[in-house]
Amino acid sequence: MEKFPPPENNKNLELKGFLKLYPLPEEHKNKAELALELKKIISSLIKKSSRKNDFEHYNKLANFALNLEKRYKNARQYYLFHVLIGSSITKTSKFDFEGDDSIEKFLRSQSI
């Protein structure tokens, strides 16, 4: 199972610092604010789990990522996949998955 990085303090997570950790390919530069917003949701969900000491949200994030990786051999070519699992960005050519596999859609449903 992938390990997620420790949650960042949402107030201190700025766009410039985020883009240093997760540089966007040129074709996705216009999605920087969206990517940062989704990273804040991830951090918030992980923080909630660790506060409750039940890791429910953490497990949902990890399982969603694992399922994507099983279904898509090229999962690591998606920018938001790297943001989700907290890994270093490798060369990405796509931003997010389509339909029910969309990381944005999944994260927004978890943050309600």
C-alpha positions in Angstrom: 0.0 0.0 0.0 1.3 3.5 -0.9 2.2 5.7 2.0 0.7 9.2 2.1 2.9 12.1 3.3 2.0 13.8 6.5 -0.8 16.3 6.2 0.3 19.8 5.5 -1.2 22.7 7.4 -3.8 23.9 4.9 -3.2 27.5 5.7 0.5 27.2 4.9 0.0 25.3 1.7 0.4 27.9 -1.0 0.3 27.6 -4.7 4.0 28.4 -5.2 5.1 25.7 -2.7 2.6 23.3 -4.1 3.8 23.7 -7.6 7.4 23.2 -6.4 6.4 19.8 -5.0 4.0 19.0 -7.9 5.1 20.9 -11.0 2.4 21.0 -13.7 3.2 20.1 -17.3 2.8 23.1 -19.5 -0.4 21.9 -21.0 -2.1 21.8 -17.6 -0.8 25.1 -16.1 -4.3 26.5 -16.1 -5.4 23.8 -13.6 -2.9 24.8 -10.8 -5.6 26.3 -8.5 -7.8 23.2 -8.9 -4.9 20.9 -8.2 -4.1 22.9 -5.0 -7.7 22.8 -3.9 -7.8 19.0 -4.3 -4.5 18.6 -2.4 -6.0 20.6 0.5 -9.0 18.2 0.5 -6.6 15.2 0.6 -4.7 16.8 3.5 -7.9 17.6 5.4 -9.2 14.0 5.0 -5.9 12.5 6.2 -5.8 14.9 9.1 -9.4 14.0 10.1 -8.5 10.3 10.0 -5.4 10.8 12.2 -7.3 12.9 14.6 -10.0 10.3 15.1 -7.3 7.6 15.1 -9.5 5.4 12.8 -7.9 6.0 9.4 -11.2 5.7 7.7 -10.6 8.5 5.2 -7.0 7.5 4.7 -8.0 4.0 3.8 -10.6 5.3 1.3 -8.0 7.4 -0.4 -5.5 4.5 -0.5 -8.1 2.0 -1.8 -9.2 4.4 -4.5 -5.6 4.9 -5.6 -4.9 1.2 -5.6 -8.0 0.4 -7.6 -7.1 3.0 -10.2 -3.6 1.5 -10.5 -5.1 -1.9 -11.0 -7.5 -0.7 -13.7 -5.0 1.6 -15.5 -1.6 0.4 -16.3 -0.7 4.0 -17.1 -2.1 5.5 -13.9 1.2 7.2 -13.1 0.8 9.2 -16.3 -2.0 11.2 -14.6 -1.0 14.3 -12.7 -3.8 14.0 -10.0 -2.8 10.4 -9.3 0.6 11.6 -8.1 -1.1 14.3 -6.0 -3.5 11.7 -4.5 -0.7 9.3 -3.5 1.8 12.0 -2.5 4.5 10.7 -4.9 7.0 12.6 -6.9 5.7 13.7 -10.2 7.1 11.8 -13.1 6.4 12.8 -16.6 2.6 13.1 -16.9 0.5 13.5 -20.0 -3.0 13.6 -18.6 -4.6 15.5 -15.7 -7.4 13.4 -14.4 -9.3 10.2 -15.1 -12.8 10.3 -16.7 -16.2 9.6 -15.2 -16.4 7.6 -12.0 -12.7 7.2 -12.0 -12.2 11.0 -11.7 -10.0 11.8 -8.7 -11.6 15.3 -8.5 -15.1 13.8 -8.4 -14.0 11.2 -5.8 -12.4 13.8 -3.5 -15.3 16.2 -3.7 -17.7 13.4 -2.7 -15.4 12.6 0.3 -15.2 16.1 1.5 -18.9 16.7 2.1 
